[in-house]
Amino acid sequence: MTGQGWELVGAPNARDLGGLVGADGRRVRAGQLLRTPALGRLTDEDLPVLAKLGPACVLDLRAPAEIEVAPADRLAGEPRVVCLPVHDPEHPVFTYVSAVLLGHDLNAYAELARQGTTGAMAAIYRWFVTGESARVGFAEAVRLAAQPENLPLVYHCSAGKDRTGWLTVILLTALGVDEAAIRADYLRNNELTDSLRAVIIEAMRRRQPELDVDAVLPVLEVRAEYLDAGYDEVRRVHGSFDAYLRDGLGLTDETLSALRAQLLE
C-alpha cells in the first residue's frame, strides 16, 4: 500500500482509491473510498488504524449465509453498516471462494474443478453485469457513495477482489478514471496478497495432500481475463459503459454528478 500512509495487517489488499486522476484532471479525494476484504481478520493493531480512517459507512456485499460462517467484521467507531448482497446461489464459485478462505473441505467442489475454475470466474464477471442482485446491489452502492453522510466509505465482499473489484470498476469509471488506471488497481490485488495466497495454499495442502493447486489458484487471484469478461459483457449488452451505468444500473445524471462532486477534488 505504498503511498497511502497506512496498511491493515489482517486485510493486506485494503487500499485507498484516492489520488487516481478522474474527470477534467481532478483527482479522487484521498481517504474517502476504501476497498477492503471482509474485516473479520483484522488484528488488534489494525483497529486504531481503521479508527483513524474513520469510516462513516461500511458496505458489505456478501450474502447473509456468507456472513454467518465467517468471523464477524471487526469495526472501529460506530459506522453505519449496510449489507447489499451480490450473490447468486447458482454460481458455486461464490461458496467455493468462501470455503477456501475459511479452510473448509473442498471435496464438494470437484465438479467445479472439472468445469474449470477460470471459466467459472469469467462467468461470474459476466453475471456481475446482468445478474439481478448484482445490478441492484452495485447501483445502490454507487448511490451510497454519492451521499456525503456515507463518506468515508469502506466497502468489501469476502476476499475483497471480485465483487469489490467490479464495484471499484463502476465507481472509478463513473468518476472518469481511465481504464488503464482502473485495470492497474484491479491487478494490484495479486502482489498485495502474494504471501497470504501462499499461506492459504500451504494450509490446504496439509489438509488435502492431493490438492489440485491449478483448480484453486483461479479463485484466489484476479486475472485480466476476468475483468475482460466483465467489460465484454458490458459492451455486448449495453454498447458502452456509460449506457451500462444509466440503463443497466439505472443511475441518473443527478446521482453521477453528486458522486463526482463528493469524490473528486
Secondary structure, DSSP 8 states (H G I E B T S, - for coil): -TTSS---TT-TT-EE-TT-B-GGG-BB-TTSEEEES-GGG--TTHHHHHHHH--SEEEE-S-HHHHHHS-----SS--EEEE-----TT-HHHHHHHHHHHT---GGGHHHHHH-HHHHHHHHHHHHHH-HHHHHHHHHHHHHHTSGGG-SEEEE-SSSSSHHHHHHHHHHHHTT--HHHHHHHHHHHHHHTHHHHHHHHHHHHHH-TT--HHHHHHHHS--HHHHHHHHHHHHHHHSSHHHIIIIIS---HHHHHHHHHHHB-
